[in-house]
Amino acid sequence: MTATAVSAAEEFVRFYGLGVAVIPPNKEDRSIDGQDRFFSSKKTKYQALVPEAFLETCFTRVHPMITAEKG
């Protein structure tokens, strides 16, 4: 489950008869929280987040690539 289950533990017991156990991750969180950035259009956002040279390198080397944005 997710960490949100802990905050909804009472509901899990009430609706489903299930308890919630906290299990710590086996590795520390390695994510880096950067400063928020705002863009005027999708084009400028994609240009800033994924440099064109990087995409061209991946394309010419035929590297598979998955891109996603956090909603």
Phi, psi and omega in degrees: 000190181247172179294340180291340179295328180296317181289341180251022184302320180299319179294322178300319179292314184294312186275322187246351182070026182246143175269167179240128178247138177268122178242116182291151179292155180277351176227148179288156179292126183252007182289150180246120178274109179266178179287144177296142178233140181238142183233149183280341179207165178296324181299312180292328178296310181295324178295323181284324186277325182233099181301141182302322180299323179295315179297318180296321178297314179296320181294315182291331178270000181056047175273133174292148183215136174243127176242145180209161175235146180278125184275000000 
